Amino acid sequence: MTIEADPEWWKTMFDELYLITDARSVCDEEITRREVDLICRLLPIRPDQRVLDLCSGHGRHSLEFCARGFSRCILVDYSEYLLRCGRSSALERNHSMGFIQADARSTGLASASFDHVLILGNSFGYLRDVAGDGQILKEAHRVLRPAGWLLLDLTDGTAVREKLSPEAWHEIGREIIVCRRREVEGDTVFVREMVLSKEKGLLRDRTYAVRFYDPAQIAALLNRTGFESVRVLTDFSPHRTPGDYGFMNRRMIALGRKA
């Protein structure tokens, strides 16, 4: 292994540059609409229900839900910057949404207070070990009402192991180049990301690590956490054009209901 990552890399990675480097996936409104379309097909979700958007980022999914008449969305994320972007967008669109800056393992929200919990856009597997991921799922289970649903959208580890390229790069406009080098060790991929500006030079040289789950592993983790009626759908990607989108175009959807 030549790539190492700070176990708490996720506390500082999600800033204004992230919204540039990952814009193809997280700032494309058509992709977000496709993702929300799928959520609405998979869950018995209604506009009058309370929805927790956990690890929400800048709130792109909740903004789309609000545009569809949902008025009880709460967003939780660790990144103060992304939440600030979400608040600004909600204000511009006159959407009523709640924003909370917190660790997903301990949100401070009341128990049994949400009808649905959504963890979307591959915002899972960032913590040091499986136990940390389990704590996020336990928190989701705690805040759900009886018979409430969790929907988890994450990378399909089986597909990634088969197809992951060790190196990838793409250009953003005429100015920015994003280069990534990847190494897989066990169930974790370690990534070095360099972001370069043709005018200003190096903008970022960071490393991070994401844990992968295959369908059977994530189903077992949901079951251990107390969810029932668990099912996992594979081969999901909202992208319509070919390309290396990191881990965002080889995903699976895991669903589980609180007893």
C-alpha positions, 0 to 999 in steps of 0.5 A, spaced: 500 500 500 502 506 498 496 510 499 494 512 506 488 516 509 486 519 515 481 515 518 477 522 519 478 525 512 471 526 511 470 531 516 474 536 512 473 533 505 466 536 503 467 543 501 467 548 495 472 544 491 468 537 492 462 541 489 466 542 483 470 535 483 464 531 483 459 536 480 457 531 474 454 526 480 452 531 485 450 538 482 446 535 476 439 536 477 437 531 472 441 525 475 437 528 482 430 527 479 432 520 477 434 518 483 428 521 487 424 518 482 427 511 484 426 512 491 418 514 490 417 508 486 421 503 492 418 506 498 411 508 500 413 515 501 407 521 502 408 528 502 405 529 509 410 524 512 417 526 516 423 524 512 430 525 514 435 526 509 441 523 513 448 525 510 445 530 506 450 534 503 448 540 500 441 537 500 440 536 493 435 530 494 431 534 499 430 540 495 427 535 489 422 532 494 420 539 496 419 541 489 414 535 489 410 537 495 414 534 501 414 539 506 417 535 512 424 534 510 430 534 515 437 534 513 443 532 517 450 533 515 457 534 518 459 539 513 457 546 515 459 548 508 455 544 504 449 545 509 450 553 508 449 551 501 443 547 502 440 553 506 441 558 501 438 554 495 432 552 500 431 560 501 432 562 494 426 556 492 422 558 498 422 551 501 421 550 508 427 545 510 430 543 517 438 543 517 442 540 522 450 540 523 451 533 526 455 526 526 450 521 523 452 516 529 449 521 534 444 526 531 440 528 537 434 527 534 428 524 538 427 517 537 421 514 533 420 521 530 421 520 522 417 515 517 423 514 512 430 515 513 434 516 507 442 515 506 443 517 499 449 518 494 454 513 496 455 517 503 456 510 507 463 506 508 467 512 510 468 511 517 474 507 520 471 500 521 464 496 520 462 498 527 462 505 525 457 504 519 453 500 524 452 506 529 449 510 523 444 504 521 443 504 529 441 511 529 437 511 523 433 505 526 432 509 533 429 515 529 425 511 525 417 510 527 415 503 528 414 500 520 418 506 518 423 505 512 430 506 511 433 507 504 441 506 503 444 508 496 451 506 496 457 503 492 456 496 490 462 492 492 462 486 487 461 491 481 467 495 483 472 490 484 470 487 477 471 494 474 475 499 478 480 502 474 486 504 478 487 511 475 482 515 472 482 523 470 477 528 467 476 535 465 471 540 468 470 545 463 477 548 460 480 550 467 480 544 472 483 537 471 481 531 477 486 525 477 485 519 482 489 513 483 486 508 487 488 502 491 484 496 494 486 493 500 481 488 503 474 491 503 476 498 502 479 502 496 484 508 498 484 514 493 489 519 492 485 525 489 489 531 485 485 537 483 489 541 478 488 548 475 491 550 468 492 557 471 493 556 478 496 550 479 495 544 484 488 546 488 488 539 492 492 533 494 488 529 498 487 522 500 481 518 502 478 511 503 471 508 502 469 501 505 465 497 500 459 492 501 457 487 497 449 485 497 449 480 502 454 484 507 449 490 507 443 485 508 446 482 513 448 488 517 441 491 516 439 485 519 443 485 525 441 492 526 434 490 527 431 492 520 426 487 517 423 486 510 431 487 507 432 487 500 438 489 496 437 492 488 443 492 484 446 495 478 443 502 479 446 508 476 443 514 474 448 516 469 446 515 462 453 517 459 459 512 459 465 514 463 468 513 470 464 517 475 468 514 481 464 510 485 457 513 483 455 509 477 456 502 480 451 502 486 446 498 489 439 500 493 438 497 500 431 497 504 429 495 510 423 496 515 423 498 522 419 492 526 
